[in-house]
């Protein structure tokens, strides 16, 4: 069993792949399989479409773009895995716990694929609304923070938000991660925070002029 892992990882794992792939479903794959190899197993993207983003742990891990800028990655990952490159091709990413952890992301059993037609702000708001609805409401950071994230995301999507809203989302995300009692509150901000970090083109077209 251990020998079936690849790229330095060990063992097998089940992964549920959904979104913009031709053969969504549940696959048993080696730990360490790359994103490119997983997409090939799932039949690739629809004809003529290009990869825009993945969610390697569903919304809890946030979104990663097809090309990740070095400035948006942890220094240790850049030093050990990028050999001086300015961007990292997500198709080359080995799907194992150590690599995703080093990257500052998460690896789960759910893997979602987004092609170039998808609006990442819209998807982030949808995921944030899910977490807001699932909050038990026991702790203030999650109960109030999740609703505030939905409000901020809704304003951005509606074209009502000044650029300062992006900073508010990041501040709120940090507070929720540090102070929420359970894992749900700690990851509820990841969809919005990672879209702001990695998909500024999607975000900027909604922000209004001003501070």
Secondary structure as GFF3:
##gff-version 3
##sequence-region A 1 211
A	DSSP	three_ten_helix	2	4	.	.	.	ID=ss1
A	DSSP	beta_strand	12	19	.	.	.	ID=ss2
A	DSSP	beta_strand	25	30	.	.	.	ID=ss3
A	DSSP	alpha_helix	35	41	.	.	.	ID=ss4
A	DSSP	beta_strand	51	55	.	.	.	ID=ss5
A	DSSP	three_ten_helix	58	61	.	.	.	ID=ss6
A	DSSP	beta_strand	64	65	.	.	.	ID=ss7
A	DSSP	beta_strand	67	69	.	.	.	ID=ss8
A	DSSP	three_ten_helix	70	72	.	.	.	ID=ss9
A	DSSP	alpha_helix	75	81	.	.	.	ID=ss10
A	DSSP	beta_strand	87	89	.	.	.	ID=ss11
A	DSSP	three_ten_helix	90	92	.	.	.	ID=ss12
A	DSSP	alpha_helix	97	103	.	.	.	ID=ss13
A	DSSP	beta_strand	110	115	.	.	.	ID=ss14
A	DSSP	alpha_helix	120	134	.	.	.	ID=ss15
A	DSSP	alpha_helix	140	157	.	.	.	ID=ss16
A	DSSP	alpha_helix	164	179	.	.	.	ID=ss17
A	DSSP	alpha_helix	183	187	.	.	.	ID=ss18
A	DSSP	alpha_helix	190	198	.	.	.	ID=ss19
A	DSSP	alpha_helix	200	204	.	.	.	ID=ss20
###
